[in-house]
Amino acid sequence: MSSRALVWVLMTLATGFAAVNVGAGALYLVALALLVFGVVAFGSAWRARGSLAFVPDLPPRVMAGAEVSVSLGVRARRDAGPLLALVADPGSVWRHLWLPHLLPPDPVLPPLRRGEMARVVLTCAWPRRGRYPVPPRALQAPAWGLGGCLHPVDLPGTTRVYPRVEALGRVPQASGIGSGGRHEGARPQPALLMSVESDMVRGVRPYRTGDSPRMVHARATARTGEIRVRELEQESPHGAGGWRVVLDGGLSDEAFERSLEILASLATWLNSSGRSLEVWTPHHVSWPTGKGLEERLDALAEAVRLECGTTASEAWPWAPTAVLTTRPGAPGAGLWLHVGDGGCPAGALPCGHGQALAEVLRAHLH
């Protein structure tokens, strides 16, 4: 018998002998039995800390707000009894308290011998973009019906969370890009707007020497008083109907986050039809060129807003398809979208939170 066990036996005998001698033996013995049971039960629950190691299999990227199933590898460092469960960590203040009742288990872990492995599935959701680990979890160990103990667990690894993506469906393409001036206040010229499925005519543009007379667009010419010709996809300065978007400065935090959702939606929509998206912005956005959709979403996941004012159209490297900016004359007052050639968006429409991007685009392009 170990010295610790011998001390417990001697203390139990001494307490029992004293209880009988004072005439209240039964009550004292019951109290002693409950005390011993509670110490052993909660000691068992406390000993469960560190008995398991967790290795999450995190996806490389997920969309903000989407529920994702994460596979979790569990390895027993020593024998792990039944009824252990993973629950949401309630915080540093409560996790170490003895709980009068157990939290709903999600999920219950199987009993494991030392060295054994198991896999469980967690349902996780990250509400904001960025790079995050698995939401905090705690190992819940029962104390034989008297409550339980929560132990915070280490779940290594992070995943990129990109902005929420809206489904755009059959939104028309923008009019011809690069045909108009980039001076302040320039307005996009009327254009023939084709559906997403079009792979031929992209819009209309001013007549250039050498253009075929058969490409003249009669209605646009009559409406503007200048000769307008149909612009083909291969004539696009950025290829196959891709978009060039200016994400302006002067945005509030809320407007900046909404603008990233719009860029993620446009990138996904354009990628579905084999078209590209280019972005210029004074903010810290490392926009990849010549990369796939995943790399573009990763760039939006880690974009950083910089304190800067609105930019002049002369600073833009090209004539944009669309401009995301603040309300003219009121920096930081919401987010506005302008589609078409030109500089300051005289015809911009609000596109903040709660306003469907597809409806804003249709209002611009129809």
C-alpha positions in Angstrom: 0.0 0.0 0.0 1.3 3.4 -0.9 1.9 6.1 1.7 -0.9 8.2 0.3 -3.4 5.4 0.5 -2.3 4.6 4.0 -2.9 8.2 5.1 -6.4 8.1 3.6 -7.2 4.8 5.5 -5.9 6.1 8.8 -7.9 9.4 8.4 -11.1 7.4 7.6 -10.7 5.2 10.6 -10.0 8.1 12.9 -13.0 10.0 11.6 -15.3 7.0 12.0 -14.0 6.3 15.5 -14.5 10.0 16.6 -18.0 10.0 15.0 -19.1 6.9 17.0 -17.7 8.3 20.2 -19.6 11.6 20.0 -22.9 9.8 19.4 -23.7 11.0 15.9 -21.9 8.2 14.1 -24.4 7.5 11.3 -24.7 11.1 10.1 -20.9 11.7 10.2 -20.3 8.5 8.4 -22.8 9.4 5.6 -21.2 12.9 5.3 -17.7 11.3 5.2 -18.9 8.9 2.5 -20.3 11.7 0.4 -17.1 13.8 0.8 -14.9 10.9 -0.3 -17.2 10.1 -3.2 -17.2 13.8 -4.3 -13.4 14.0 -4.1 -12.9 10.9 -6.1 -15.5 11.8 -8.7 -14.3 15.3 -9.3 -10.7 14.1 -9.1 -11.5 11.7 -11.9 -13.0 14.5 -14.0 -10.0 16.8 -13.3 -7.6 14.0 -14.2 -9.1 13.8 -17.7 -7.3 17.0 -18.8 -4.5 16.2 -21.2 -5.7 12.7 -21.7 -6.5 13.4 -25.4 -4.7 15.1 -28.3 -6.6 16.7 -31.1 -5.6 17.2 -34.7 -8.2 19.1 -36.8 -8.3 18.6 -40.6 -9.1 22.2 -41.5 -10.2 23.2 -45.0 -7.8 25.6 -46.7 -10.6 28.2 -47.2 -14.3 28.6 -46.3 -16.9 31.3 -46.8 -17.8 33.6 -44.0 -21.0 32.6 -42.2 -21.1 29.1 -43.9 -21.4 26.1 -41.7 -18.6 23.6 -42.4 -17.9 20.1 -41.2 -14.4 19.7 -39.8 -12.9 16.3 -39.3 -11.1 16.0 -36.0 -8.5 13.3 -35.2 -8.4 12.2 -31.5 -5.5 10.3 -30.0 -5.5 8.9 -26.4 -2.4 9.8 -24.4 -3.7 7.6 -21.7 -6.9 5.6 -21.1 -9.9 7.8 -21.7 -13.2 6.7 -20.1 -16.7 7.0 -21.5 -18.9 10.2 -21.6 -16.1 12.6 -22.5 -17.4 15.2 -25.0 -16.3 18.3 -26.9 -18.4 21.4 -26.2 -18.1 25.1 -27.0 -15.7 26.7 -24.6 -17.8 29.1 -22.4 -14.7 31.2 -21.5 -11.8 31.4 -19.1 -13.9 32.3 -16.1 -16.4 29.4 -16.3 -14.3 26.6 -17.7 -12.6 25.8 -14.4 -15.7 25.8 -12.2 -17.4 22.7 -11.1 -20.6 22.6 -13.0 -23.9 21.5 -11.4 -25.0 20.1 -14.7 -23.3 19.1 -17.9 -23.5 21.1 -21.2 -25.1 19.4 -24.2 -22.4 17.1 -25.7 -21.3 17.8 -29.2 -19.9 15.3 -29.9 -19.5 12.5 -27.4 -16.1 10.8 -27.7 -15.7 7.0 -27.7 -13.8 5.3 -24.9 -10.1 5.0 -26.0 -7.2 3.0 -24.7 -3.8 4.6 -24.6 -2.4 5.1 -28.1 -5.7 4.5 -29.9 -7.1 6.9 -32.5 -10.6 8.0 -33.4 -12.2 10.6 -35.6 -15.1 12.9 -34.9 -16.8 15.6 -36.9 -17.4 19.2 -35.7 -19.8 21.7 -37.3 -18.1 25.1 -37.3 -18.9 28.6 -38.7 -16.7 31.6 -38.9 -18.8 34.8 -39.0 -16.1 37.2 -40.4 -13.4 37.0 -43.0 -9.7 36.5 -42.0 -7.6 33.7 -40.8 -8.9 31.7 -37.8 -8.4 28.5 -35.9 -11.3 26.2 -35.0 -13.7 28.1 -32.6 -12.7 27.4 -29.0 -13.7 24.0 -27.6 -13.4 22.4 -24.2 -13.2 18.8 -23.1 -16.2 18.0 -20.8 -15.5 15.3 -18.3 -18.3 14.1 -16.0 -17.9 13.7 -12.3 -20.1 10.6 -11.8 -23.4 12.4 -11.9 -22.3 15.3 -9.6 -21.5 17.7 -12.4 -18.4 17.9 -14.5 -15.3 19.7 -15.4 -14.3 21.6 -18.5 -10.8 21.6 -19.8 -9.7 23.9 -22.7 -8.2 22.0 -25.6 -5.6 23.0 -28.1 -6.8 22.7 -31.7 -3.8 23.7 -33.9 -4.0 25.1 -37.4 -5.9 27.9 -39.1 -8.1 28.3 -42.2 -8.7 31.3 -44.5 -12.2 32.7 -44.3 -13.1 34.7 -47.4 -16.0 37.2 -47.7 -19.6 36.1 -48.3 -20.4 35.4 -51.9 -23.7 36.3 -53.5 -25.2 34.3 -56.4 -25.6 36.7 -59.3 -27.2 34.4 -61.9 -27.9 35.9 -65.3 -26.7 39.4 -64.7 -25.8 41.3 -68.0 -22.2 42.1 -68.7 -20.9 45.7 -68.5 -20.6 47.9 -71.5 -17.4 48.3 -73.5 -14.5 49.2 -71.4 -11.7 51.5 -72.4 -13.8 53.3 -75.0 -14.6 56.5 -73.0 -12.5 59.1 -71.3 -11.1 58.7 -67.8 -11.6 62.4 -66.9 -13.6 63.5 -63.9 -17.3 63.2 -64.4 -17.2 61.2 -67.6 -20.3 59.2 -68.3 -20.5 55.8 -69.9 -21.8 55.8 -73.5 -25.0 53.8 -74.2 -24.1 50.3 -75.2 -25.6 47.0 -76.4 -25.6 44.9 -73.2 -25.3 41.1 -73.8 -26.1 38.3 -71.4 -23.5 36.3 -69.5 -23.7 33.5 -72.1 -22.6 35.8 -74.9 -19.1 35.0 -76.2 -19.2 37.3 -79.3 -20.5 40.9 -78.9 -19.5 42.5 -75.7 -20.8 46.1 -76.1 -20.3 49.1 -78.3 -17.5 51.6 -78.7 -16.6 54.6 -80.8 -15.7 54.0 -84.5 -12.0 53.6 -85.2 -10.3 53.7 -88.6 -10.3 50.3 -90.2 -13.5 49.1 -88.5 -15.8 47.2 -90.8 -19.0 49.1 -91.8 -21.0 46.0 -91.0 -20.1 46.3 -87.3 -21.8 49.7 -87.0 -24.5 49.7 -84.4 -27.4 51.8 -85.9 -29.4 52.4 -82.7 -26.4 53.5 -80.6 -25.1 55.7 -83.5 -28.5 57.4 -83.8 -28.8 57.9 -80.1 -25.4 59.5 -79.6 -24.9 61.3 -82.9 -21.5 59.6 -83.3 -20.6 56.4 -85.1 -20.7 53.4 -82.7 -19.6 49.9 -83.6 -20.1 46.6 -81.9 -17.1 45.5 -79.7 -16.2 41.9 -79.8 -14.9 39.9 -76.8 -11.4 39.4 -78.2 -11.1 43.2 -78.5 -11.5 43.6 -74.7 -8.4 45.1 -73.2 -8.5 42.5 -70.4 -9.8 39.6 -72.5 -13.1 37.6 -72.8 -15.4 40.0 -71.0 -13.3 40.3 -67.8 -13.9 43.2 -65.4 -11.6 45.8 -64.0 -12.8 47.3 -60.7 -11.4 50.2 -58.7 -11.9 49.9 -55.0 -11.6 53.5 -53.9 -10.3 54.9 -50.6 -12.2 56.8 -48.0 -14.3 53.8 -47.0 -15.5 53.1 -43.5 -14.9 49.7 -42.0 -18.4 48.6 -42.8 -18.3 49.8 -46.4 -14.8 48.2 -46.9 -16.1 44.8 -45.7 -19.1 45.1 -48.0 -16.9 46.0 -50.9 -14.9 42.8 -50.3 -18.1 40.8 -50.4 -18.9 42.4 -53.8 -15.4 41.6 -55.1 -15.7 38.0 -54.0 -19.1 37.7 -55.7 -17.8 39.3 -58.9 -14.7 37.1 -58.9 -16.8 33.9 -58.4 -19.4 35.0 -61.0 -16.8 35.9 -63.7 -14.8 32.8 -63.0 -17.8 30.6 -63.7 -17.8 31.8 -67.3 -14.1 31.8 -67.8 -13.6 35.5 -67.3 -11.1 37.4 -65.1 -11.3 40.1 -62.6 -8.6 42.8 -62.0 -8.7 45.1 -59.0 -6.9 48.3 -58.3 -7.1 49.9 -54.8 -5.0 52.2 -52.5 -5.8 49.8 -49.7 -3.6 46.8 -48.8 -5.0 44.2 -51.2 -2.4 41.9 -52.8 -4.5 41.1 -55.8 -3.0 38.2 -57.8 -2.6 38.4 -61.5 -3.0 35.4 -63.7 -4.2 33.2 -60.8 -7.3 31.2 -60.2 -10.3 31.9 -58.1 -8.9 30.4 -54.9 -5.9 32.7 -54.9 -8.2 35.7 -55.4 -10.5 34.7 -52.5 -7.4 34.2 -50.4 -6.3 37.8 -51.2 -9.7 39.1 -50.1 -9.6 37.0 -46.9 -6.5 38.9 -45.8 -7.1 42.3 -47.2 -6.5 45.3 -44.9 -8.2 48.7 -45.0 -5.9 51.7 -45.0 -6.8 55.1 -43.8 -6.8 57.0 -47.1 -8.9 59.4 -49.1 -10.7 58.9 -52.4 -8.5 58.8 -55.5 -8.6 60.8 -58.7 -9.3 58.9 -61.9 -5.9 59.9 -63.2 -4.3 57.6 -60.6 -6.1 54.5 -62.0 -4.0 52.3 -64.3 -6.8 51.7 -66.7 -10.4 52.7 -67.4 -12.5 50.6 -65.0 -15.5 48.4 -65.6 -16.8 49.5 -62.2 -15.9 51.8 -59.3 -16.7 51.0 -55.6 -16.5 54.3 -53.7 -18.2 56.4 -51.0 -21.1 58.7 -51.7 -19.9 61.7 -53.7 -19.1 64.6 -51.4 -19.6 62.6 -48.3 -16.6 60.4 -47.5 -17.5 57.3 -45.5 -21.2 57.6 -46.1 -22.0 54.1 -47.3 -20.8 52.2 -50.3 -21.8 53.1 -53.8 -21.3 51.2 -57.1 -20.8 52.8 -60.5 -20.5 50.5 -63.6 -19.1 51.9 -66.9 -16.3 54.1 -68.2 -15.3 57.3 -66.6 -14.2 58.7 -63.3 -16.3 60.0 -60.4 -19.5 58.0 -60.4 -22.2 60.5 -61.2 -24.6 57.6 -61.8 -23.6 55.5 -58.8 -26.1 53.4 -56.9 -25.9 52.5 -53.2 -24.9 48.9 -52.6 -24.3 48.5 -48.9 -25.4 45.7 -46.5 -28.9 44.6 -47.1 -28.9 45.6 -50.8 -28.7 42.7 -53.3 -25.7 43.1 -55.6 -27.6 41.4 -58.5 -30.4 44.0 -58.3 -27.8 46.8 -58.3 -26.1 45.4 -61.3 -29.3 45.0 -63.2 -30.3 48.5 -62.5 -27.0 49.7 -64.0 -26.8 47.4 -67.0 -30.3 47.1 -68.3 
